[in-house]
Amino acid sequence: MTDPRSAGLVGSLPQTTFLEALHRLSPAHFVEPYRDLHHPLHSWSTLLDGLKRAEEHFDDFVANLLTIVEFRTAVQPLHLEEYTHLLDCARSMGNEPFATQIWKAMERRGIAPSTTCYNHYMEALVWDHCYTGKEAYRLRMLPRHYYKRRKRTACVGWRGYGTGTPNSVRHAVLEIFNTMLREGHLPDERTYINLLIAGARVGHTKGISLVLKTIWNIDIPSMKAQQAPDNSKLPQLTSYDPWSALHPTENLLFAVAHALGTNNDMSSAIRAIQLISSKYNIPISQRVWLDLLERSYVLGRARIKEQDTQHSKLANSLGRVSLGLAQSVFNASTSGPDNTSPSMQAYRFMVNISIHNGNLGECKDLLRDAYKLLHRTRLHQIEARRVVLRCMKPALEAASKQRAEGVRNPDPQLFRSPQLANAIHAYDIIRLQVYQQSYLLRRCCWSVFTTQEWSDTSHQAWQWQERPNFIEEWKDFLPETKDVHYGAETGQFTMHGRTTRWARHWTPDQYRIPVRRIAHKGKLFVPVEPRRLTEQRIWNHVLKSHKFIDGRQSPLNKLFQFETPPSAKLRADVRRLNSTWTEYPEESEWNSQKNPNAGFYGRLAALDMLKPERGIYFLDDKTWI
């Protein structure tokens, strides 16, 4: 539908047919899987490893969407259903500028929004810029965060929703909500969830409690007033029929966990979720458990800074909980009635907690369980690749036949069947999941390797027995070049190899997958599974065997350009960034007092490494490198 040759066809399709085709560009299919998988990944790592970042996935999706809309509106106008889908797409990305443009277009055309439209628009506001960049990790409500977001000119790292008059996202959402009521639309669960999150974004805890109390009779103040938790003394929750629009779902559980967790109230979050889950018989999903674990982990870890500022003191005291709470959440999620499978990010949190507690034995068990998760995901990846190859086989045979008949460049339409596109998309998501899990496991192994002391293991045993064994067991997940510290008396030595911590691949053989090793039958350490070829190597072999394939064309580009080497310009820019440090004088425009993008992004701007042009997704300038 994005091919310019299809412009006339797209514009002339009947409304029902066009709507059905547009719905195939579903954000649940093309946006949310990438959004969730990129959340624990560092944007710089994906950039240097040659992967598409979350922003680029969003940009590509919006570009295709706008191309189709342009073809359509050149012939006939859009209707309510099409605008609803566009708002749904903006909601899934946390793209407030895009949602606002759609909303204004509806107002100009006199199209009355539905309840679903109002919900999508409010959700785009409360999640604006919450899935990308540093903003994704700055959702916790602290005085400094509130101050940063109340400025009229948002600096990089603090873009998105605003706080305080006149930028308050809560005021904006309440205005939309009041308009919705005046127009006679009935609110549903999603509507009140948006009000809940809007209150959380500005630290309005009374507003959070009011929504929960008014709609579901969940009394947060009464929970806090109890010295010993006793749900029997709390008011009975409001009963709703299962088909009621206000009957709670897993979405309410996540909203409560997120709203109270980001407002430094983990005890109320956990109690409210348990109460809602038991009353309405809603299983607690992995998504909810992971958010609870992340919030309890953030509130349990002390942030150590060189300068003990007032902000760092508040961050380490406000809502502070014991790391044992995070361990309890993890244990409840894996052994309770819900019994969800932990994600690799959950294992990473638990490894860091075990390091903090000095428990080497627990670290080793967690790493081995995490590797089992990676192994299972790799098996899914192998099966998904086989499906892709089966779908490609008819196209490859037809293209080879055309080549035998003297056609130099076979018809690229052979590789654009819906079956092949769907298979490649499913494979692409699993492939990104394997990358994410491998990346997080490497980070876990590095954290354990660099730890100097353990409570359950003597210093000598760790230095001379456990750490050498650990290096052998996780050899493929550690860089070959590394410093090994042995304390003040002994000193340190450097192990030189072909890979460093900053390399794209930590294993010297970048064409084989990294595997764990174990001692086996008198041999020192052997791989626990065959060191198969990497996916990139396999697809390079396919491309070499069938030279007529154009790996740049969609959808084949997802196979052959999943991981591309960094360009010479990018490598030069990174070298400049690493080797340049400038203290700007007070009169300079890049002084931290004058520059709203002070710090790391200020250095990027000063070195002319920020993109000056406007981006499709952000709709503002200087979006990313």
CORNOR-V484306 format. One record per helix or strand of 2 or more residues. SS is the DSSP state (H for helix, E for strand). FROM is the first residue (numbers start at 1). TO is the last residue. If there is no record, write none. Layout:
SS:FROM:TO / SS:FROM:TO
This chain:
H:4:12 / H:15:23 / H:27:30 / H:32:38 / H:43:48 / H:54:73 / H:80:93 / H:96:109 / H:115:126 / H:134:137 / H:143:149 / H:169:182 / H:189:201 / H:205:216 / H:220:225 / H:231:233 / H:250:262 / H:266:280 / H:286:300 / H:310:317 / H:323:335 / H:344:357 / H:360:404 / H:412:415 / H:418:449 / H:459:473 / H:475:477 / E:482:485 / H:487:490 / E:492:495 / E:517:520 / E:523:527 / H:535:545 / H:557:560 / H:568:579 / H:600:606
